[in-house]
Each structure stands twice: as C-alpha cells, then as structure tokens.
Amino acid sequence: MGKIGTFDAAGFWKNAYAHQRGKLLKKVNVPDDQILILANKQYLELPAPLRYEIETSGIQKKDLM
C-alpha cells in the first residue's frame, strides 16, 4: 500500500493571498458564497473535514500559483 501524499496546506495558507486561497477552495468544490467567508479565516479555523479534503486532494502548490 502506497503512502498518501499530503499537501502542506497550513504552510500554503499562511503565505497565500486571498485569491490564491479562493483558488484552492474552488478546487475542492467549496460553494462560491462560502469561499468569500472561508478565504479570510485562519487555516485552523476551517472545518476539520474541509482541511482533510484539502490536504489529501492531491493538489500541488504549482497548480495554485
């Protein structure tokens, strides 16, 4: 069984601008009305299932820049 690759979402979130955070949230299928609210929160304030989805989604940092 292979290791699950994870995305360093906390590191990305800390250094990203709101539009980059929005792009990340859009890639994990967050509704548009929620993106505006969630993009301005700290990473640890996001709901745990959403953080899990972001970290295990297979998204690469280069996809978001």
C-alpha positions in Angstrom: 0.0 0.0 0.0 1.4 3.4 -1.0 1.8 6.4 1.2 -0.9 9.0 0.9 0.7 12.2 -0.4 -0.4 15.3 1.5 -0.4 18.9 0.6 1.2 21.4 3.1 -2.0 23.4 3.3 -1.2 25.2 6.5 2.1 26.5 5.1 0.4 27.5 1.8 -2.5 29.1 3.6 -0.2 31.2 5.8 1.7 32.7 2.9 -1.1 32.9 0.3 -3.2 35.9 -0.8 -7.0 35.7 -0.6 -7.3 35.0 -4.3 -4.9 32.0 -4.1 -6.8 30.7 -1.1 -10.0 31.1 -3.1 -8.5 29.1 -6.0 -7.6 26.3 -3.6 -11.1 26.3 -2.1 -12.7 26.2 -5.6 -10.5 23.1 -6.5 -12.1 21.2 -3.5 -15.6 22.2 -4.6 -16.5 24.7 -2.0 -19.6 26.8 -3.0 -18.8 30.3 -4.2 -20.7 32.0 -1.3 -18.6 30.1 1.2 -15.3 30.9 -0.5 -15.6 34.6 0.4 -16.1 33.7 4.1 -13.5 30.9 4.4 -10.7 32.6 2.5 -10.4 35.3 5.2 -10.2 32.8 8.1 -7.1 31.3 9.6 -6.3 27.8 8.4 -7.1 26.1 11.8 -10.5 27.9 11.9 -11.6 25.9 8.8 -13.8 22.9 9.5 -11.8 19.7 10.0 -13.4 17.8 7.1 -12.5 20.6 4.7 -8.9 20.7 6.0 -8.7 16.9 5.5 -10.1 17.3 1.9 -7.6 20.0 1.1 -4.6 18.0 2.5 -5.5 14.7 0.7 -6.8 16.1 -2.5 -3.6 15.7 -4.5 -3.4 19.4 -5.3 0.1 20.7 -5.9 1.3 24.2 -5.0 2.2 24.8 -8.6 -1.4 24.3 -9.6 -2.4 27.3 -7.4 0.2 29.9 -8.4 
